[in-house]
Amino acid sequence: MEMYKVVIIEDEPVIRMGLVHTIDWASMDCVVAGEADNGRVGLALIREKRPDIVIADICMPQMDGLTMFREANELYRFSMIILTGYLEFKYAHEAIQLNVVDYLLKPIDERKLEEAVEKAKSSLLQMHNSMQYEIYKGLEKEEKTIIDVLPVKNGNIYVEKALQIIHDRYNTQLGLRTVAAELGVSESYLARKFKEGTGITFLDCLNQYRINQALKRIRAGGYRINEISDQVGFTQYKQFAVVFRRYVGMSCSDFLKLSEAQQKEVYPRI
């Protein structure tokens, strides 16, 4: 069973070490993928580890937790839990705008932390189901493409071209940097315009499209899972397994054990 990856970013060593080493993360189907003691290092850690859940303090050196969350949220979608020593309205208001799933006061109550993690896991599933619906609600019709079902706000030509590239070449080694270079724009410009235009990041869109194509192959039969992983653009099966769980809500092996009707209930877009 794939575990939810958690990153903890807290500048107080005693609290950070306590969260990392004394909490029974395995009982919550989680594993600590990394830790950091300030927001700038935390942002780099999020970029590197791509965790499912990030737990962070607000007041930290170099970069505060809310700024870090705001910048990291441009990369991909994940669940956010805030830690703080005091409750201030201005922080709570901004946390709500960032869709933070919970706001925990120090000292940390372990039961409340467990409840927050459960909220974070539920939020991830809802988030992914919502994104899947928006992208794939019409893809079961062969004449439909990702361009048809994910209209671009304001009609940005570069975003439309990027979507077409995803549709045509999702099974190749595709990334935001290479697509931006091909289109003759900066990576940061395309990332910003893609999210503004579609509501999701380039990587979210690419991964969701790949998983949708993988699920179609699973339903058709005749392929091994590692073959499907290669066919839809993943270089390593381990990476495919992590992304599959993130967007479907369960491991590939568990999904294969379901009947066709159960599979459709879990993931209705196949």
N, C-alpha and C positions, 0 to 999 in steps of 0.2 A: 504494500500500500504506500502510495506517495504521500510524503509529509508536507504540511504547509511550512514554508520557509519564513522565519521570523528574524528581523534585524532590530537590535536594541541600541538606541542612541541617547545617552545620558551622561552628563559631565560629572556627576557625583559618583566616585568610584565605588563606594559602599553600596549604593542603590543599584548601580549597573551590575556589579558582580553578584549581588543578591538575585537580581532578575535572571541573569545568565545561568547561575549555578545552583540555585536553591528551588527554583520552580520546576515542577514535573511536567515539562513540555510534551514529552512523549504521550502522556495520558490525554493530551488535547490534540493529538495527531499533528504535533508541531516539532520543529527542530530549529535551534538557534543557528542561523547561517553566518552571523557576524555581529560585531559590536563596534561602537565608536564613541568618543568622548566630546565631540563637537559637531555642529551642523554641517560644516564644510566637508569634513572627513565622512560624515554620515551620508551626504549626497553622493559622494564618490562611491561609497559602499553600496548604496541603492543601485547606482548605475551598474556596478560590477555583479552584484549578487541577484538582482531583480527579485526581491523577496515578495511574498504574498501579503505579509503583515509587517508594518513598521510601527514600533513603539518608541516614542521620543518625548524628551522634555521640551518645554517651550523656551525657557531662558538658558541659552548655552553660549559659549564663546565662539567668535568668528562668524557664526550664522545661527540665528534662532530657529527653533523647530518649525514654526509656521512658514517662514521663508523657505526653509529646506523642503517642506512638504509641497509648497506652491511650485517650486522648481522641479521637484521630482515627479509631480503630477503631470508634467508635460511629457515625460518619458513613456509612461504606461500607467495602467490603472492598478491600484493596490489598496488595501485597507489600512487606515491610519488610526492609531490610538495615541492620545496626548497624555503626558504626565506633567503635573505641575504642583508646586508647593502652595499655591493659593489660586483662588478662582476670581478672575476679573472678567467683567462683561466684555471688554474689547477683545480679549483673547477668545472667549467663548463664541462671540459673534463671528469672528473670522474663521474659527474652527468649523462652525456650522456651514459657512460658505464653501469651505474646502471638503465638505462631506466627511469630516472626521467621525468615526463610528462611536467613539466613547472618549470621555474626559475624566481621567483618574487623578484624585488628589493624593499627595504623599502624606504620610507613609502609605505604601501600597498595601491594600487589603487583598490577600491572595484570592479570596472568593470573588471579589469584584473584578480582579484581573481575569479570572477564568470566564466570567460572564462577558467581559469585554472581548475576549478572544473568540467566544462563540458568536457574538454579534459580528465580529470582523469576518469570520468564515461565512456566515449567512449573507453578509453584504457582498462578499466576493462572488458568491453563487448568483445572487440577484443581478449584480453588475454584469456578469458575463452572459447570463440569460437575456438580459435586456439588449446588450450589444449584438448578440447572435440574432435576436429577432429582427432588429433594425436592418441588419445586413442581409440575412438569409430568407426573409419572409417570402420572397418570390423566386429564389434560385432553383426550386424544384422543377420549374418549367424550363425546358432546355433552351428556349429562345432567350431567356433572361440572363443577363450578366451582372456582375457586381456593379457596373455603371448604372444599370437600370434601377437597382434596388437601394442604392446609396447615393441619392442626388446630392450634388455639391452646392452649398449655400454660396450665393454671390457668383457662382459660375467661374471660379478660378481655373484657368486653363492648365496650369501646372499640376493642380490637384487632380483634375480630370485625367490628365496624361499619366499621372502616377497610379491612379486606379486602374487604368487600362493596362499598364505594365504589370501590376499585381495579377490581374485577370489572365494575361497572356503568358506570364513567366513565373508564376508562383512556385513552380517546381524546380526553379534554378536557385543559385546562390544570390539571393536578392537582399538588398539592404538600403536603408534610407540614404546613406552616403553615395552609393553607386547610382541610385536613381536620380538624386539631386545633381550629380555630376553629369549624367546623361542628359538631363533637362537644361543644364546650364544655369542652375541657381544654387544658392548656398544651402547647406544642410539645415541650418537653423531656420532659414526662410521657409523651406518646404515643410519642415516639422510644424512650424507655427501655423502656416496656412492650411495644412492638411487637417490639423485638429480643429481649427476654426471652421473649416468647410464641411467636415464630416462628423465632428463631435467625438472622434476617437483618434488615437495615434496611428501613425503609419504601421508600426510593428503590430499593434492590436489587429488592425485590418488584415495584414498579411497572415498572421497566425490564425485568425479566425477562418479566413478563406482556405488556408491549408488544412485545418482540422475538418472543415465541412467537406472538402474533397476526399480526405481520408475516410470519413464516415460513409460517404457514398461507395467507396471501394470495399469497405467492410461489409456493407449491406449486399453488394453485388456478389461477394465471395470470390474464391479462387486465388487470393493473395495471402501471403504471410504478413504479419504485422510489420516485421522489419523491412519487407519489400515496400509496403505502403508508406512507411516512414521515408524511405529513399525517394519514392515516386512523387511525394508532395513537397519535397524540398528540404528535408531535414538531413543534416550530415551525420548526426548521431542519434541512435534510437533513444538514448537517455534523454536527450533534449526533446524529442517527440513525446516521450512519456510524460515529462513535466508539463509541456504545453497542453497535451491532451487533457490531463487532469484539471488544469487551470480553466479550460473552456467548457469541458463537459461536466465537471463536478465529481468525477470518479476516475479510477485508474482504467487503463485500456483493458486489462485482464478482467476486471469486475464488469465492465461494459459488455464484453463478449459473452459473459455468462447469462446475460439477460435474454429473454425472448424478444422477437422482433417487435411485438406490441409494447413491451417494457422499454426497449430502446427508443421507440418513438415517443414514449411518455417522458423519458429523461431528456431526449434531444429531438424535439418534434420536427426539426428542419431537414431530416433525412428521409 
